[in-house]
């Protein structure tokens, strides 16, 4: 199981410049974890995550 990312080092001002993770971010982690073995079998050079946030 992937650990939940530690965001404690971010300050309130940091969130003016970065997207605060929400449910969709954690769903992505869950999906990657679920398919990790299949992904690693494919030996990808790059993985790109994109969204409207």
LINMO-V656197 format. One record per residue. SS is DSSP state (hx for helix, st for strand, lp for the rest). PHI is phi in whole degrees, 0 to 359 (NA if undefined). PSI is psi in degrees with one decimal (* if undefined). Layout:
SS|PHI|PSI + SS|PHI|PSI
//
This chain:
lp|NA|131.9 + lp|289|137.4 + lp|288|150.6 + lp|294|130.6 + lp|302|139.9 + lp|272|116.7 + lp|253|9.3 + lp|295|-18.3 + lp|278|-9.7 + lp|280|143.9 + lp|258|168.9 + hx|303|-38.5 + hx|293|-31.3 + hx|301|-34.3 + hx|287|-5.0 + hx|285|-21.3 + lp|248|-17.5 + lp|234|157.7 + lp|280|122.9 + lp|286|126.3 + lp|303|139.5 + lp|229|-166.9 + hx|305|-38.3 + hx|296|-35.2 + hx|295|-41.8 + hx|286|-30.2 + hx|295|-37.9 + hx|299|-45.3 + hx|300|-41.5 + hx|298|-42.5 + hx|294|-42.1 + hx|297|-41.5 + hx|297|-41.9 + hx|297|-37.3 + lp|255|13.2 + hx|305|-47.3 + hx|299|-42.7 + hx|296|-42.2 + hx|298|-46.3 + hx|295|-33.0 + hx|298|-32.3 + hx|283|-14.8 + lp|50|58.6 + lp|291|148.3 + lp|273|-30.6 + lp|216|143.6 + lp|233|128.8 + lp|241|128.3 + lp|246|131.6 + lp|220|157.6 + lp|194|179.5 + lp|276|-11.7 + lp|282|*
//
